[in-house]
Protein backbone atom coordinates (compact mmCIF):
# COMPACT_ATOMS: atom_id res chain seq x y z
CA UNK A 1 0.00 0.00 0.00
CA UNK A 2 1.31 3.42 -0.96
CA UNK A 3 0.69 5.83 1.92
CA UNK A 4 1.71 8.82 -0.18
CA UNK A 5 -1.15 11.09 -1.27
CA UNK A 6 -1.18 12.72 -4.74
CA UNK A 7 -0.76 16.22 -3.28
CA UNK A 8 1.85 15.17 -0.70
CA UNK A 9 5.32 14.00 -1.61
CA UNK A 10 8.45 12.77 0.11
CA UNK A 11 11.87 13.76 -1.20
CA UNK A 12 15.00 13.12 0.86
CA UNK A 13 16.57 16.21 -0.76
CA UNK A 14 13.78 18.57 0.37
CA UNK A 15 12.99 19.40 4.01
CA UNK A 16 15.09 16.48 5.23
CA UNK A 17 12.64 14.04 3.70
CA UNK A 18 9.60 15.29 5.62
CA UNK A 19 6.26 15.13 3.81
CA UNK A 20 5.70 18.32 1.81
CA UNK A 21 2.96 19.76 -0.36
CA UNK A 22 3.80 18.71 -3.93
CA UNK A 23 5.41 21.50 -5.95
CA UNK A 24 6.37 23.49 -2.84
CA UNK A 25 8.75 23.34 0.08
CA UNK A 26 5.88 23.74 2.54
CA UNK A 27 5.82 20.87 5.01
CA UNK A 28 2.65 19.06 5.94
CA UNK A 29 3.68 19.60 9.57
CA UNK A 30 3.67 23.37 8.96
CA UNK A 31 0.17 23.32 7.43
CA UNK A 32 -1.14 21.23 10.34
CA UNK A 33 0.40 23.79 12.70
CA UNK A 34 -1.42 26.62 10.92
CA UNK A 35 -4.70 24.73 11.20
CA UNK A 36 -4.04 24.05 14.90
CA UNK A 37 -3.58 27.82 15.33
CA UNK A 38 -7.04 28.39 13.88
CA UNK A 39 -6.22 29.07 10.23
CA UNK A 40 -8.85 27.85 7.80
CA UNK A 41 -8.08 26.15 4.51
CA UNK A 42 -9.17 29.38 2.78
CA UNK A 43 -6.73 31.46 4.91
CA UNK A 44 -3.85 29.17 3.97
CA UNK A 45 -4.73 29.19 0.28
CA UNK A 46 -4.95 33.00 0.20
CA UNK A 47 -1.50 33.35 1.73
CA UNK A 48 -0.14 30.66 -0.58
CA UNK A 49 -1.63 32.44 -3.59
CA UNK A 50 0.18 35.60 -2.52
CA UNK A 51 3.40 33.55 -2.75
CA UNK A 52 4.67 34.41 0.71
CA UNK A 53 7.61 32.25 1.75
CA UNK A 54 6.99 30.05 4.81
CA UNK A 55 9.72 31.85 6.77
CA UNK A 56 7.57 35.00 6.60
CA UNK A 57 4.85 33.11 8.48
CA UNK A 58 7.03 32.30 11.47
CA UNK A 59 5.69 35.25 13.48
CA UNK A 60 2.11 34.70 12.33
CA UNK A 61 -0.56 35.76 14.82
CA UNK A 62 -2.52 32.91 16.30
CA UNK A 63 -6.29 32.98 16.06
CA UNK A 64 -6.95 30.28 18.67
CA UNK A 65 -5.60 32.20 21.66
CA UNK A 66 -8.01 34.84 22.86
CA UNK A 67 -6.53 37.65 24.87
CA UNK A 68 -7.99 38.58 28.19
C-alpha contacts under 8 A as a table, 3 or more apart, distances in Angstrom:
res1	aa1	res2	aa2	distance
4	X	8	X	6.37
4	X	9	X	6.47
4	X	10	X	7.82
5	X	8	X	5.10
5	X	9	X	7.11
6	X	9	X	7.33
6	X	22	X	7.83
7	X	21	X	5.90
7	X	22	X	5.23
8	X	19	X	6.30
8	X	20	X	5.57
8	X	21	X	4.73
8	X	22	X	5.17
8	X	28	X	7.73
9	X	19	X	5.61
9	X	20	X	5.52
9	X	21	X	6.35
9	X	22	X	5.47
10	X	14	X	7.88
10	X	17	X	5.66
10	X	18	X	6.17
10	X	19	X	4.90
10	X	20	X	6.42
11	X	14	X	5.41
11	X	15	X	7.76
11	X	16	X	7.69
11	X	17	X	4.96
11	X	18	X	7.35
11	X	19	X	7.64
12	X	15	X	7.31
12	X	16	X	5.51
12	X	17	X	3.80
12	X	18	X	7.52
13	X	16	X	6.17
13	X	17	X	6.32
14	X	17	X	5.73
14	X	18	X	7.47
14	X	25	X	6.94
15	X	18	X	5.56
15	X	19	X	7.98
15	X	20	X	7.69
15	X	25	X	7.00
15	X	27	X	7.38
18	X	27	X	6.76
18	X	28	X	7.91
19	X	27	X	5.88
19	X	28	X	5.74
19	X	29	X	7.73
20	X	24	X	7.00
20	X	25	X	6.13
20	X	26	X	5.48
20	X	27	X	4.09
20	X	28	X	5.18
21	X	24	X	5.64
21	X	25	X	6.82
21	X	26	X	5.73
21	X	27	X	6.18
21	X	28	X	6.34
22	X	25	X	7.88
26	X	30	X	6.81
26	X	31	X	7.53
26	X	54	X	6.80
27	X	30	X	5.16
27	X	31	X	6.62
28	X	31	X	5.15
28	X	32	X	6.20
29	X	32	X	5.15
29	X	33	X	6.18
30	X	33	X	4.98
30	X	34	X	6.34
31	X	34	X	5.06
31	X	35	X	6.32
31	X	44	X	7.90
32	X	35	X	5.07
32	X	36	X	6.10
33	X	36	X	4.96
33	X	37	X	6.25
34	X	37	X	5.05
34	X	38	X	6.59
34	X	39	X	5.44
34	X	44	X	7.79
35	X	38	X	5.10
35	X	39	X	4.70
35	X	40	X	6.21
35	X	41	X	7.63
36	X	39	X	7.19
36	X	64	X	7.84
37	X	62	X	5.29
37	X	63	X	5.87
37	X	64	X	5.34
37	X	65	X	7.96
38	X	62	X	6.84
38	X	63	X	5.14
38	X	64	X	5.15
39	X	43	X	5.85
39	X	44	X	6.69
39	X	63	X	7.02
40	X	43	X	5.09
40	X	44	X	6.43
41	X	44	X	5.22
41	X	45	X	6.19
42	X	45	X	5.10
42	X	46	X	6.13
43	X	46	X	5.26
43	X	47	X	6.40
44	X	47	X	5.29
44	X	48	X	6.06
45	X	48	X	4.89
45	X	49	X	5.93
46	X	49	X	5.07
46	X	50	X	6.37
47	X	50	X	5.10
47	X	51	X	6.64
47	X	52	X	6.35
48	X	51	X	5.06
48	X	52	X	6.24
49	X	52	X	7.88
52	X	56	X	6.59
52	X	57	X	7.88
53	X	56	X	5.58
53	X	57	X	7.33
54	X	57	X	5.25
54	X	58	X	7.04
55	X	58	X	5.44
56	X	59	X	7.13
56	X	60	X	7.92
57	X	60	X	4.98
62	X	65	X	6.22
63	X	66	X	7.26
